[in-house]
Amino acid sequence: MNTIFKWLLSSFLLYLPAAYAIETINFTVDSISAHNWTLSKAELSLSKINSPKAQFSLSAQSLKLPKALENIQLLQVQCLQFSWQAGAIHCQRGKASLHTKLFKKQNLDFSLHVKNQQARFTLRDLHLFGGKISLSATEKSGHWQANIHAKQLNAQKINRFVQLNQLESLSGTIESNIQLKGDMSGLEQAIINALITQLSLQDKQGQLASEDVSLQSSFTLTKQAKNGNGKHSKS
């Protein structure tokens, strides 16, 4: 909690008549920012005022992420445990409605810690393509790194989404770990490790077919210097 906010709260409680047994106090804040992260239209609640375990919680209309993650929109944000200081935000046991261009909105759990121009952000148990995806990201001095773990993804559902027209059929289960690195201008490197089990596929020409096989693959994609076209390796 910043110094001004703490002073106002202390002054309010000091002059509050003892006869009033107030358990919760709510404060509305237009925005709360730290580094490149902003909570908009926020309401802070101080509960259990008369208890040694008094605590803050927060609800906000939205959480704006840094430019590198701007395609992720978190709305109807709640932090069941929240603290706010000058240049620092800590949200634990967070819940929000996720909106992206890839899929319909859904509710999920998250956490956010921002302090000293550094940030740590996690999303847990995102439901996508029949499986679950978790993301953890860190940001420092304009550089960011994200780790994505996907499990039990349905290859058939992915095929329908990306519309690989050359395939007649595709099925299987995918587990993948993806490491992404970049700066505020975009992605610099991606390392992708994937395991596909019970893979079955057939192309429309009948020249490619497999049934119930396992396939493990690794890719590294690296952005070249300016005017370069990028490079990649795989195994």
TAVEN-V679221 format. One record per helix or strand. SS is the DSSP state (hx for helix, st for strand). FROM is the first residue (numbers start at 1). TO is the last residue. If there is no record, write none. Layout:
# TAVEN-V679221
ss=SS from=FROM to=TO
ss=SS from=FROM to=TO
This chain:
# TAVEN-V679221
ss=hx from=3 to=14
ss=st from=24 to=34
ss=st from=37 to=47
ss=st from=55 to=64
ss=hx from=67 to=69
ss=st from=73 to=85
ss=st from=88 to=99
ss=st from=106 to=115
ss=st from=118 to=128
ss=st from=131 to=140
ss=st from=143 to=154
ss=hx from=155 to=162
ss=st from=167 to=183
ss=st from=186 to=203
ss=st from=209 to=222
ss=st from=231 to=234
